[in-house]
Amino acid sequence: MAVVLRLLNGCIEESIMLIKKGIELFRKIGSENNEKIAFLSFIFLSRGFELLMKNIIICKYFEEKKEFISSRILENYGHDLIKLRIRISKNYEV
C-alpha cells in the first residue's frame, strides 16, 4: 500500500511540474511568437492536467471503495480532458 501511495504522490508531483512548465512556456509565446513553444506549452499543460485529474479520480475511488480503480475503467477516459473533468465534477457535487 505504501508503495502505491508513493507512486500516486510521484504522479501528482509530475503533473504539477508539467503544468508549471506549460505555463512557463505559454508565457514565452507572446515574446517569441514561436509555434514550437506554443505546441509544447499545450502538450505540457494537457498532459499535466490529464495526469492530475486521473489521480483525483483514483484517490476519490479509493476513498469510497477502499480499493484502487482498475486500469480498464481508467483507460475508458483515454486522454479526453473533458470526460475526466465531467467525472470529477460528478464525484464532488455538493
Secondary structure, DSSP 8 states (H G I E B T S, - for coil): -HHHHHHHHHHHHHHHHHHHHHHHHHHHHHHH--HHHHHHHHHHHHHHHHHHHHHHHHHHHHHHHSS---HHHHHTTTT-HHHHHHHHHHHT--
